[in-house]
Amino acid sequence: MVARFVSDSSCDIYVREGVNYTTVPLIVSVTDKDFKDEPGTDKNAFLDALDAAHEASKSACPSLQAWINAFDNADVVYVVTLTSALSGTNNSARLAKEMYLEDHPNAKIHIFDSLATGPKMALIMDRLIEWDKQGLSFEEVVEKGEAYIKSTHLLFSLGSLHTMAMNGRVPKVVAGATSVLGIRVSAIASPKGEVEVCGKTRGTKKLVRFMVEKMIEMGYQGGNVRISYTDDDSIVNKIKESLLEKYPNANISTNETTILCSYYVERNGFVIGFEI
């Protein structure tokens, strides 16, 4: 049986060549316009709208039917979702699974809660695809996948606090002050999939050093790394160079964020997923 691999669009990767893979789009609403996280959506227009917003924006998880359509009549489906601690996306995927199994009672579907977003989700999907190609059974892939989630981490740096201020998560005066002073706020995804601020830095050199040191503190020893950046890869490339100086054999890949992770970290932001 051919496996189907499905993720919500916060994984930052729409297409995987040669893989039976698809993403289910989330939607971000800014002012009076909806931006669907799918190929063809103008990310620059989205970022411009986000910068200009003077009111709260919001995201919406995929519909049940969107998930069911993504399963595509497959008999084996592996799904990776955005953390259930911050979104109803995982729950909608589980409800869709129940509905799908009513019409496909012999199908095997597993929903992996990444407890994160972006590049950590991509790392999980990398491994699921790898294990399936190796010929592991559905049960073996599920067991290894759930264990792998616990051996990966997510670390990110916000390009701005503007959206958080508009959504009432931080005072506007704090957001303004950090912008004026050039302060970058960094955070991690906790073991429960929640956001925990872990540092504040000023200046590129300090930010790069902080990120690398934080990864090592969290257990990084040269494993696979994926980094997603919103629109500027200069800091990301410096982090990559610094990591390769310490771990020359590390496999580090970079790509741009799509709509949802861009919404989280804003312009100049980036997200790091890594193995420990």
C-alpha positions in Angstrom: 0.0 0.0 0.0 1.2 3.5 -0.9 1.4 5.9 2.1 0.0 9.4 1.9 1.8 12.1 3.9 -0.2 15.2 5.0 0.6 18.3 7.0 -1.1 21.5 7.7 0.5 24.4 5.9 2.4 25.8 8.9 5.1 23.2 8.1 6.5 25.8 5.5 6.8 23.2 2.7 4.1 22.9 0.1 5.7 20.4 -2.2 8.0 17.4 -1.8 9.2 16.1 -5.1 8.6 12.4 -5.7 6.6 12.0 -2.5 2.8 11.4 -2.1 2.5 14.5 0.0 0.2 17.5 0.4 -0.6 20.3 2.8 -3.9 21.5 4.1 -4.1 25.3 4.2 -4.7 27.5 7.2 -6.1 31.0 6.7 -4.8 34.2 8.3 -7.3 37.2 8.4 -5.7 40.6 8.5 -8.1 43.6 8.7 -10.7 42.9 5.9 -8.7 40.4 3.9 -8.1 36.6 4.1 -4.8 35.1 3.2 -4.9 31.4 2.5 -1.6 29.6 3.2 -1.2 27.9 -0.1 1.0 28.3 -3.3 0.2 31.4 -5.2 -0.7 33.6 -2.2 1.4 36.8 -2.3 3.5 36.7 0.9 4.8 40.3 0.4 1.2 41.6 0.2 0.4 39.6 3.4 3.4 41.1 5.2 2.5 44.6 4.1 -1.0 44.1 5.4 0.3 42.8 8.7 2.6 45.8 9.1 -0.2 48.2 8.4 -2.8 46.5 10.6 -4.1 48.6 13.5 -6.4 45.9 14.9 -6.2 42.2 15.9 -5.7 39.6 13.2 -6.5 35.9 13.5 -5.8 32.5 12.0 -8.3 29.8 11.2 -7.6 26.1 11.1 -8.4 23.9 8.1 -12.0 22.6 7.7 -12.8 18.9 8.2 -13.5 18.5 4.5 -10.2 20.0 3.6 -8.5 17.3 5.7 -10.7 14.5 4.2 -9.9 15.7 0.7 -6.2 15.6 1.6 -6.4 12.0 2.7 -7.3 11.3 -1.0 -8.8 7.8 -0.5 -5.5 6.5 0.8 -5.3 3.4 2.9 -2.3 4.6 5.0 -2.0 8.2 6.0 0.5 10.0 8.2 -0.5 13.5 9.4 1.7 16.1 11.1 0.0 19.1 12.6 0.7 22.4 14.3 0.8 22.2 18.1 -2.5 21.5 19.7 -1.6 23.9 22.5 -2.1 26.9 20.2 -4.5 25.8 17.5 -7.5 23.7 16.9 -5.8 22.3 13.8 -4.8 19.0 15.4 -8.3 18.5 16.7 -9.9 19.2 13.3 -7.6 16.6 11.8 -8.6 14.0 14.4 -12.3 14.7 13.8 -11.7 14.4 10.0 -10.0 11.0 10.6 -13.0 9.7 12.4 -15.3 10.8 9.6 -12.9 9.3 7.0 -12.8 6.0 8.7 -16.5 5.7 8.5 -16.2 5.4 4.8 -12.7 3.7 4.8 -12.9 1.3 7.8 -9.7 -0.5 6.8 -7.6 2.6 6.5 -4.8 3.3 8.9 -4.3 7.0 9.9 -2.1 8.5 12.6 -2.2 12.2 13.6 1.1 13.4 15.0 0.9 16.5 17.3 4.2 18.2 16.5 4.0 20.3 19.7 5.5 23.0 17.5 5.3 24.4 14.0 7.4 25.1 10.9 10.7 23.4 10.6 10.2 21.0 13.5 7.1 19.7 11.6 9.3 19.4 8.5 11.9 17.4 10.4 9.2 15.0 11.6 7.8 14.6 8.1 11.4 14.0 6.8 11.7 11.0 9.1 8.3 9.6 8.5 9.0 9.5 4.7 12.4 8.0 5.3 11.1 5.2 7.5 8.3 4.4 5.1 10.8 4.1 2.3 12.8 1.7 4.4 9.8 -0.6 4.5 8.8 -0.1 8.2 5.3 -1.1 9.1 2.6 1.5 9.9 2.9 0.6 13.6 6.7 0.9 13.5 6.6 4.3 11.8 4.0 5.6 14.4 6.1 4.4 17.3 9.3 5.9 16.0 7.5 9.1 15.0 6.1 9.7 18.4 9.4 9.1 20.0 11.2 11.4 17.5 8.9 14.3 18.4 10.4 14.2 21.9 13.9 14.3 20.5 13.4 17.5 18.5 13.1 21.1 19.5 11.9 24.5 18.1 13.6 27.8 18.7 12.6 31.0 17.1 13.3 34.8 17.0 10.6 37.3 16.4 11.3 40.0 13.9 8.8 42.3 15.6 6.2 42.4 18.4 3.8 44.4 16.3 1.3 41.6 15.7 1.4 40.4 19.3 0.7 44.0 20.4 -2.3 44.3 18.0 -3.6 41.0 19.3 -3.3 42.1 22.9 -0.6 39.7 23.9 2.0 42.4 24.8 1.5 46.1 25.6 1.9 48.3 22.6 4.4 50.5 24.5 6.6 47.4 25.0 6.4 46.5 21.3 7.3 50.0 20.4 10.2 50.2 22.8 11.8 46.9 21.6 11.5 48.1 18.0 13.2 51.5 18.8 16.0 49.8 20.8 16.6 47.0 18.3 15.8 44.3 20.8 15.0 40.8 19.5 12.8 38.5 21.5 13.5 34.8 21.2 11.4 31.9 22.4 11.1 28.1 22.4 8.3 25.6 22.0 7.9 24.1 25.5 7.5 20.3 26.0 3.7 21.0 26.0 3.8 22.9 22.8 3.4 26.3 24.3 5.5 29.4 23.6 8.1 30.3 26.3 10.3 33.4 25.9 13.9 32.4 26.5 15.9 35.5 25.7 16.3 39.1 24.5 19.2 40.2 22.5 20.4 43.4 20.8 22.6 43.2 17.7 23.1 40.4 15.1 26.3 39.0 16.6 24.7 38.6 20.0 21.6 37.0 18.5 23.6 34.5 16.5 25.7 33.6 19.5 22.6 33.3 21.7 20.8 31.0 19.2 23.7 28.6 18.8 24.4 28.5 22.5 20.7 27.9 23.3 20.6 25.0 20.8 23.5 23.4 22.4 22.1 24.0 25.9 18.9 22.3 24.7 20.9 19.2 23.7 22.0 19.8 20.1 25.0 17.7 19.1 25.2 18.0 15.3 22.0 16.4 14.2 19.7 17.6 11.4 18.6 21.2 11.4 15.9 23.0 9.4 15.6 26.8 9.5 12.7 28.8 8.0 13.1 32.6 7.6 10.5 35.1 6.6 12.2 37.4 4.1 15.9 37.9 5.1 18.3 35.0 5.3 21.4 37.0 6.4 21.1 36.1 10.1 20.1 32.5 9.3 23.2 32.1 7.2 25.4 33.3 10.0 23.8 30.8 12.4 24.3 28.1 9.8 28.0 29.0 9.5 28.5 29.1 13.2 26.9 25.7 13.6 29.0 24.2 10.8 32.2 25.5 12.5 31.3 23.5 15.6 29.6 20.5 13.8 31.1 20.2 10.2 29.0 17.2 9.4 25.7 18.7 10.4 22.9 18.6 7.8 21.4 22.1 7.8 18.8 23.2 5.3 17.0 26.5 5.0 13.8 27.8 3.3 11.4 30.6 3.4 8.4 30.5 5.7 5.0 30.4 4.2 2.0 32.5 5.4 1.4 31.1 8.9 4.9 31.1 10.2 5.4 34.5 8.7 2.4 35.6 10.7 4.0 34.2 13.9 7.5 35.7 13.5 6.9 38.6 11.1 9.5 40.4 8.9 13.1 39.4 9.6 12.0 36.6 11.9 13.1 33.0 11.7 12.3 29.5 13.1 14.8 26.7 13.9 13.9 23.1 14.2 16.6 20.7 15.3 17.4 17.2 16.5 19.0 16.3 19.8 
